[in-house]
């Protein structure tokens, strides 16, 4: 796993199409913004696990 350190308003780019930006940090929570093409589904991991158990 690649571990990166970012500050508020900094971002990372994945595969030149997906941008993840740190919007704010409050206590132990980090608010992220994700810009990705519509054909790429972006899910929180806990929702992905729920979706898999329903099938």
Secondary structure, DSSP 4 states (H G I P E B T S, - for coil): -------TT-EEEETTTEEEEEEEEETTEEEEEEE--TTS----HHHHHHHHHH-
